[in-house]
């Protein structure tokens, strides 16, 4: 019984074969049987004009039939493929001609150097993308300052509600717990030296200058920064950003600038609320664990901290917000066209944002120390 995909026909006393139907992966078993059946055929003339559908699997099957039937010298075969499939068949045939080259084994050191080089190049490209996004944000902000009515105020308010107001509960909870933990550890260790009162100094200065803004910025990077990247990446995958450019609109001005403005406004407020919650948590711990009355805690806290410590923490917040927003939006625009790319860029956004926040905190610490704050 002959196959429906390859049927014999007789013309002028000679037997030829006529290919019909769909030579695709759906008929893989039958196509593979054809190759096995005609192994050793000295001359196989195929008329492929009847093929209705052809994919790479079918093209490879035809190529195998041709190669296995033309083993003897001076064998001639005729293959009349429809013109729309000629390019596909030629590409598959050329790929089959290329000899397989096994991967060369390399020394672990050279392999490690190669990976390190790739990571350095990738980091450099990411840094320049970040700078380019900062430049585009500055350009969009300048244009909006010349025409304030073009600013999307409603979008900014909506984003402020999402990254600010809706983030308050989790910020208060986490910073409260952080304050409790810092105070508990301070009392646990300082009690050995009889210096319980200095725990209040440590907690107040550390929370207002460093820990408060740093914890809040890291949480905003993980919560809002990842959301920015996912939102813009989804728009990029659905070609909505390209559609905006086609309509003559600037995606940075419409999508990025309201998010950046909302983040710059929200982060200092969240830093203030988080610092207050952390101080309250440390006061509760001092009362319950350190047996220090709230009155003594508050009096010691007034002597230990000043408005300068508060200003140091608040000044950092807008810069950290700008860095988080720029990284998140740049990574969102870097999404290509797959869910894997979206997940990869979202993860990269969070990691880069947290790294940049810590670097900025260190640079600000050096700067404020140099000017005596």
ABEGO torsion letter per residue (X at the ends): XBBAABBBBBBGGBBBBBBBEBBBAAAAAAAAAAAAAABGBABBBBBAAABABBBAAAAAAAAAAAAAAAABBGBBBBBBBBAAAAAAAAAAAAAAABBBBBBBBBBAAAAAAAAAAAAAAAAAAAAAAAAAAAAAAAAAAAAAAABAAABBAAAAAAAAAAAAAAAAAAAAAAAAAAAAAAAAAAAAAAAAAGAAAAAAAAAAAAAAAAAAAAAAAAAAAAAAAAAAAAAAAAAAAAGAAAAAAAAGBBAAAAAAAAAAAAAAAAAAAAAAAAAAAAAAAAAAAAAAAAGBBAAAAAAAAAAABBAAAAAAAAAAAAAAAAAAAAAAAAAAAABBABAAAAAAAAAAAAAAAAAAAAAAAAAAAAAAAAAGX
